[in-house]
Amino acid sequence: MSESSRDTAEGAGWGAAERGTYHELMPRKVDKVFWFNPKTLWAARNGVLASWLGDPTGRTRARWVEQQEAAGAPADKVIRRDDPDRFSFMVVGDTGEGDDPQYAVVPGFLRMSQETRFAVVASDVIYPVGATDDYGTKFFRPYQDYRAPIYAIPGNHDWYEDLHGFMRVFCDAEPPAPGSTSRTPLRARLRSLLWHRPKAPDRQRLAEARELRSAPAQRAAQPGPYWAIDAGPLRIVGIDTGLLGTLDAEQGRWLREVSRGPRAKILVTGSPLYVDGEHHPCPIEGGGTVDDVVRDPDHHYVAAIGGDIHNYQRYPADVDGRTIQYVVSGGGGAFMHATHTIPRVSVANVTERDFRCYPLRGDSLAFYSGLYGRRLRLRRFFTLTEAEAAAVMARRLGTGPVRTSGVSAARVTLRTRLVASLLGAGGRPDRPARFRLPVRTAYTRLFSPGSATYSPPFFKNFLRLDVTPDSVRLRCFAATGNLRQEVDPPVEDEVTIPLG
């Protein structure tokens, strides 16, 4: 088995490594997503409009669901498969930027997905706005050699064009008739005036893209943007958290109904319930939260996997004497969200000792220091080696180094401490919030690298889940973009989850 980032710096992808073959899979011309481009920001404005002027996604989703049911989709939205009691499936989140980081995941994903029965994309299938015309290079082409069905739940970016591209591709649905605008409040009329509208798709282009995944074994029949899959001894429940990370009342009622019964369940959600050391229970319109449903012992959830944040995190939470694995897995292709901004973990009875993340916080800090050293033309000051970054993070978090190779020789100096502070490095949770939250929020939401990095290591990840009648073995595999990790993807985290 290949060394992981927890073993050596080389296992993390550092050093003079040989680049992988992923670029051979890419189209000759790649339309890169530049997140600070005003044109991109304007096209992705619907999330801001929804937060200011009211969120219309619940009504839009209801029209999609009503149309699907009229077309023959099952009312309970359950996909009943014929998988045996022992089977495997893949989960990959936040995939579709269509450039180097996404394609760097593909070779390892294909290698480790052999003999799996299906895959699930957990949030943000297509960036920046979920456009139909982007599916060719950002979905069909990269996964054309995955020989099993792919199901998906939408993320907020898929909603920026009112789910038109998502529903065409995964549900073979055309847009429903728009809702009535009579007697609408002033805020709703203003929102409608400013709302980003989907462009008319190039249908020939979509038809040609579909041919890349047209084999009978690759076809998936999905009833709508949220669904449940009965596979072997497991029920996988996928929910659509829309633009703002919430559930409408209708979907909330469905979630409570589909969660009943003794069958073991895993939730897949676009908005993770535990992330960056904080609890985000996901409110349901009309009362209650998604996490209330997950924690109810009568529902038998064993894990909740969310996308949206572009890294890997795992919180094994003790809930009334049983453990629920809360997982973030959004490192499937988009730019990397920092992990070094996560403070020392103490949430839901999960301590730093139990918490796992990828990339390691030291690797994340080294990545960002190199990025901003280049951007600001201050490489000699800003850039930290992986050993320096690991040492300063261990000091800041009050822990021992995760990776011991080369760390003992690295001194924590005034410069390394200053760089770590400037880059929002997470500290102890007992530090006053006024000193740590604003910086962390800024670097997580605003100063992420975007499409500024096109050379390894990328610190991407994907999951493989192996199911038996008694347990689920969850493994997080790394994809750095280097040949070494492409040929033999390292396991960055592994846990066996009982189904009893």
Secondary structure, 3 states (H helix, E strand, C coil): CCCCCCCCCHHHCCCCCCECCHHHHCCCCCCCCCCCCHHHHHHCCHHHHHHHHCCCHHHHHHHHHHHHHHCCCCCCCEEECCCCCCEEEEEECCCCCCCHHHHHHHHHHHHHCCCCCEEEEECCCCCCCCCHHHHHHHHHCCCCCCCCCEEEECCCHHHHHCCHHHHHHHHCCCCCCCCCCCCCCHHHHHHHHHCCCCCCCCHHHHHHHHHHHCCHHHCCCCCCCCEEEEECCEEEEEECCCCCCCECHHHHHHHHHHCCCCCEEEEEECCCCEECCEECCCEECCCCEHHHHHHCHHHCEEEEEECCCCCEEEEEEEECCEEEEEEEECCCCCCCCCCCCCCCCEECCEECCCCEEECCHHHHHHHHHHHHHHHCCCHHHHCCCHHHHHHHHHHHHCCCCCCCCCCCCCCCCHHHHHHHHHCCCCCCCCCCHHHHHHHHHHHHHCCCCCCCCCCCCCCEEEEEEEECCCEEEEEEEEECCEHHHHHCCCEEEEEEEECC
